[in-house]
């Protein structure tokens, strides 16, 4: 390994921050409304809890890329899942950055879901501020609205809904399910949710993980990178889904609903959530995962994940096709950097924040 490569690797390690995975709400929303026989009491609790989580985005009744507002009962829709780094030990208020982003597209006819992880250090254009920087800064600049607009610009597809969660929901749901079965790729030491260093120690292999252990696995990227981390998060999501659809999970839905509601914010109404039940009624949820390739990059001494233009364009086309939008009508994703970023500068206001 060259000295320059070694230096960049060491610098990257020093700048790694806490990574959290929160995206368990897709299967749980689906499954919640797939157990009609479980009882009116559970249904009523779900309605109350999720109504309390509702938070519309002012001035955004629909995506600007839609001709009209979607109806998930009959339309293909997209949902952006935003994980935020909020906890008892980390309280950043309105300046909270997103720690993880996943975009899901749902095809109503095929009852299929496509899920793409977006690395938090991705160097992208932020419409909210008008320059390029890390995608996780969008939420700090303008909340869910800014994150949605950034993702729409990246893929040139409408983002119809958002779901924002913190890691308390993830831990509580996994524990309510009695743990999940996931493959651990290598031995790891990670901090727990209270930031206690090396509190979690996992050995490689398929095993049952509790909430804290699953969180540690979702966080870590000490042995690899954000792309592999995203793939692990997708496998963890599958583990949650597999456990949630088991017969043993039915009696735990009360705790699951409460865990989600206490830690979630969304612009989906309760009726719109209920429309997702048709996906959960399939014998096996048709879920495929995507990732965007890229490479390490340093701009003015700041680390970024530079997205591969071809990979980004291919992923955008896959998502557009899944939503039933003709890919041929899309602007080229490969040209998005040149069109949006100008000379590639990321603005004075971002310089102090971009390092994190």
N, C-alpha and C positions, 0 to 999 in steps of 0.2 A: 504493500500500500504506500503510495507517495505521501510525502509530508503534507502537501496541500490537502489531499483527500483525508488524511488522518486528522488534520486540524479542523476541517469542516465537520467531520463526524463528531469530534469532541465538542465543538461549539454547539452542534445540534443537540447533543445529549444534555448539555448544561441548560439549554433553553426549553427542555421538555417540561411542560406543565401538567397539571392534573387532567386526566382524561376520563370522562364519565359517559356511560351509556344509559340511555333512558327509554328507548323506543320499544316499549312493551304494549303500547296502547292500541295498536292496530288489531291484534288478535283479541285483545280483551274487550274492546268495543264490539267487535263482531260477535264474540262468544256470549257476551252479556245478553244480547238480544236474540240469541239462538236457542235459548232455554225457556221457551214460552211456558212450558209445563212446570217450571220450577216454582211458580207462585206469584201472585199479585203483589205480595209484600216486597219481594226482591225487585220487581219491576218498578214499584212506586219509589223505592229507595234510589234506584238508578236514575229515575227521572229527576228526583230532588237533587241528588249529588251532581249530576251532569249539568243541570240548569244553573246551579251555583257556579259552575266552571265556565259558563258562557261569557265571552268577552269579544264583542264585535270590533272590527277595525273601522274607525270613523272615516267615512267617505269612500269606503271600499266595499260595496255591496257585491261586486263581482270582479274578476280579473279584467284588466284592460284588454287582455287577449281573447276575451269571450264576447260574443255578440249578445248573449243573455245569461242570466244567472242559471247555474246548473241545478239539476235535481238528481241526487244520487240514486233515486229509485229507477231512473231510466237512462241516465247519462253516465259516461265515463268521467271520472273525476281524479284529481290529484290532491295529495295531502303532504304538507311539509312538516316534519317532526323536528322540533327544536329542543335540544337538551341544553339547559342553562346551569352554570356552575354556582348554584345557590345552596347554602347549607348554614348550619349554626356557626360554623367557623369561617365562612366566606359570605360576607354580606356587602355586595357592591351596588345595591340599589338599582337605579335605572341604567347604570353603566355596565351591567352584566353582559359579558360576551357569551355567545353560544359556544358550548364546548363540543357539541356534536350536531350534525345535520343529516337527516335522511329524507329523501323524497320518494313517495310512493305513488304510483299510478294504478288505478283500479279500472279494469275493463268489465263493464256491466254484463255484456253478452256472454263472455267466456268465464265470468266470475274468477278472473285471474288478477294477481297483484305483481307488479314489478317494483323492486326496491333498490335504490342506489344510494350509497354512502358518499358524502361529500367531505373530503379531508378539511379539517378546520383551518389549516394553514394555506389553503388554496389561494393563489394570487389571482384575484378577479376584480372586475369593475363593480363599484358600489354606486348605483344611481343616487342614493341618498346624499352622498357627499361629492360625487362627480370625479372620482379618481380610483385607481387600483390600490388595493391593499389586501390583507387577509380577510377571508369571508367571515370569520368569526367576529370581526369588528362591526359588521352590519347591525347586529342586534344591539350593541352598545350605542350606536349612533341613532337608531330609529326603531328599536323593538322588532316585533314580528313583521310589521309592515316593511321595514327596510330589508329584513332577511328574505321575505317573499319576493320583493322586487329584484333583489340581487340574483336569486335562483331563477326567476323568470328570464332575466337577461342572459344568464349562462346558457340555458337550454332552449330559449325561445319557445317555451310552452307555458300555458296558464297554470298558476298554482291557485287552486280553488279554496283550500282550507289549510289551517295550521293547527298544530297541537303542540303546546309548549309544556314541558315537564321538568322537574328537578329530580335528583337521584333518590330522594326519599321514596318516591313511588316505585322505583325499580326494586329497591331493597325490600320494601314491604310486600310487593306483589310476589316476588320470588319466594319469600318466606311464607306467604300465605298459601302458595302452591306446594309447600313442603320441599322446596328445592327444585332444581332443573338439572337434566343430564346433558353435559357438554364435554367436548374433547378439549383438554388443556394441551397446547402444543409443546410446551417446554416448562421446566421448573422456573418458578418465578417468586419473587418477594415483592410485595406491594403494600402501600399504605392502605388503611381502612378509611371509612367515611368520615372519621374524626381526625384524619391526617396523621395518625400514628404511624411512624415509619416502620416498614417491614412487618406490619401486624398480620398480614396475610401471606401464608406460605403454601404454594400449590405445587404438586408433582405432576409430571406429564401423564396423559392418558384420559380415557373416557371416565367420567365420575359425576357424582351428584354434588352440586354446589349450592350453598345457601346464598342469601342476598348479598352479604358482604363479600363472599368469595367470587360470586358472579360479577359484582361490580369491579373487583380487582382485576379480573380477567379482561373485562371490557375496557378498563382504563389503560392497561399496560401496552407499551410499544418499545420497551427497553431493548428487545432482541430483534426488532424489525422496524416497521414504519407505519405511517398512517393508513396506507392502503391495506396492509395486513390487519391492522387494527379494525378497519371497517369491515373486513371479511369476518373477523371474529365476532364482531357485534351482530352481524347478520346471522351467524350460526347460533349465537345466544338467543336472538329473537326466535329462531326456529325452535330452540329448546323450550322457550316459554310457551310457544304455540302448541307444541306437542304435549306438554304437560297440562296446559289449560283445557285441551279438548278431551282429556282422559276422564273417565267416569268418576274417578276419585276427586276431581277438582270441583265438581258441581256444588258440593256443600261448602266450598270455600269462597264462592262468588261474592258473598256479603262482604267479607274482608277485602277482597280484590277491588270491588267497586269503591269502597271507602278509601282505600289506598290511592287509587287513581284520582278520585274527586278532590282529595285534600291537597294534591300536588300538581294539578293540571289547569291549563288555561287554553281555551279553544274558541274559534268562531263557528263551530258546528252546533247547530241546534240539536235538541234531543231527538226530534223527528228525523233529522238528517243522519244522526248516528244509527237510528233504528234501521235505516235503509241498508246499512252494512251487514245486517243479519243474513242476507241472502248469500254472502260470501262464506259465512261460517257454516251454513247448512249443507255445504258440499261434503262428500265423504272425506275428501282431503283437499285442504286449501291449496290452490294452484299458485305458488309463490316462487318467483325467480329473482335472483339478486344480480346486480350489476356493479361494476366499479370503474372509476376513471383513472387511467394510467397517468403517470407524470414522473417528475424527477426533482431531486433536491436543487434548490436555487438560492443564491444570496444576492440581494439587491441592496447596494449601499450598506453592506455589512449585516443586513437583516435576513433571517432565514424565511423562505417561502417554499410551498409545494407548487411547482410550475406544472400546470395541467398540460397534457399532451393534446394538441389541437385535434388530431385525427380521432383519438379515443373519445374526446369530448363530443365531437360531431357525431360519431357513431352512437354514442349513448343517447344523445339528444334525439336522433332519428328513431332509435328503439322506443323511447318514451312517447314520442309524437305518434308513432304508429300504434302503440298500445292504447293511446287516448283516442285513436281514430282520426288523427289529424294528418293530412297528407304531407309526408316529409319533403316532397318536392316544392311545397309552398313556403318552406322555412328558409330564413336567411342562413347562410353558411355559418355554422358555429366556428369553423376554422378562421373566419375573418373577424370574429367577434373581438379578439384582442386588439387588432389594428384599428377597428372602427371605434372602440370604446376607450382605449387606454392612451391614445395619442402617442406621446414620446415615451410612455412607460413609467412616468413619474407617478408617485403615489401621494403627493401632496404634503405640505408642511405639517398639517394637523395630524397626519398619520404617523409621522416619524417617531414620536415618542411612544406611541402605542404599538407600532408594528413589531417591535422587538419581542412582544409577549405572545 
